[in-house]
Amino acid sequence: MALRALPALAAAGAIILTLTGCAGGTGSDAVVINGRRVSVTEVEKTATAVASTVRGDNTATLRDEQLVVAALVSQALADSAAQKAGKPITTADRDAALASIPGGTQLEGNADARPYAEAVGDVVHAQQAFGAEAMAAQQASTSIAVNPRFGTWDTKQMSLVTGTGSLSVPVTTN
C-alpha cells in the first residue's frame, strides 16, 4: 500500500480510539465484548497483518494491537447503533465504507487483517449513517472487558486511554 494511504488509516484509527476503551480483562483475552472473546493471540495476528499491509512491516507494535482492540470495540458499538436504528450494517455498506478509505480494500483483501478492516468499515459506515453520538449511546448496553495491557476505558470521555502494556494494572469492568 502506498504511504499516502497512511494518514487516512491513521485518521480512522484515531476515530476508533476516541470511541472505544478498556474496562478490564484477563490474561489470554484481549477483549470480551458481550461475551464474545477475542484472544491476545488473535489480536497479535491481526495487528501483524495490518502492519504488514500498511507499512510492509511484519512486526506489530503495542500501538498496532491497541488499534485492533479499539476497532473491535468500536465495531460492537457501531453494530449496536445500526441494530437500534433498524438498519443492520450489510456487507455492501461495509465495502462502500472501506472503498472510501485509501487502502481499506487492501486491508480487507488480507485474510488475517480482515477483522480490523471489517471493524473499520462498520465504524465508518455507522458514523456516516447514524453519527458518533448513536454509537456512544450504545456503551451502556454493551458489556466490554479489555485486558489492561491495552489501556483503560474512561467512561466520562468515552475514550481509550492507552497504557504502558503492563499487566499489573488492577482489573475493572463496566
Secondary structure as the mmCIF struct_conf table of DSSP 4:
data_model
#
loop_
_struct_conf.conf_type_id
_struct_conf.id
_struct_conf.beg_label_comp_id
_struct_conf.beg_label_asym_id
_struct_conf.beg_label_seq_id
_struct_conf.end_label_comp_id
_struct_conf.end_label_asym_id
_struct_conf.end_label_seq_id
HELX_RH_3T_P HELX_RH_3T_P1 LEU A 3 ALA A 5
HELX_RH_AL_P HELX_RH_AL_P1 LEU A 6 LEU A 19
BEND BEND1 GLY A 27 SER A 28
STRN STRN1 ASP A 29 ILE A 33
TURN_TY1_P TURN_TY1_P1 ASN A 34 GLY A 35
STRN STRN2 ARG A 36 SER A 39
HELX_RH_AL_P HELX_RH_AL_P2 VAL A 40 ARG A 55
BEND BEND2 GLY A 56 GLY A 56
BEND BEND3 ASN A 58 ASN A 58
HELX_RH_AL_P HELX_RH_AL_P3 LEU A 62 LYS A 84
TURN_TY1_P TURN_TY1_P2 ALA A 85 GLY A 86
HELX_LH_PP_P HELX_LH_PP_P1 PRO A 88 THR A 90
HELX_RH_AL_P HELX_RH_AL_P4 THR A 91 ALA A 99
TURN_TY1_P TURN_TY1_P3 SER A 100 SER A 100
BEND BEND4 ILE A 101 ILE A 101
TURN_TY1_P TURN_TY1_P4 PRO A 102 GLY A 103
HELX_RH_AL_P HELX_RH_AL_P5 GLY A 104 GLY A 109
BEND BEND5 ASN A 110 ASN A 110
TURN_TY1_P TURN_TY1_P5 ALA A 111 ALA A 113
HELX_RH_AL_P HELX_RH_AL_P6 ARG A 114 ALA A 129
TURN_TY1_P TURN_TY1_P6 PHE A 130 PHE A 130
HELX_RH_AL_P HELX_RH_AL_P7 ALA A 132 ALA A 136
HELX_RH_3T_P HELX_RH_3T_P2 ALA A 137 SER A 141
STRN STRN3 ILE A 144 VAL A 146
HELX_RH_3T_P HELX_RH_3T_P3 PRO A 148 PHE A 150
STRN STRN4 THR A 152 ASP A 154
TURN_TY1_P TURN_TY1_P7 THR A 155 MET A 158
STRN STRN5 SER A 159 VAL A 161
BEND BEND6 GLY A 165 GLY A 165
BEND BEND7 LEU A 167 LEU A 167
BEND BEND8 VAL A 169 VAL A 169
HELX_LH_PP_P HELX_LH_PP_P2 PRO A 170 VAL A 171
#
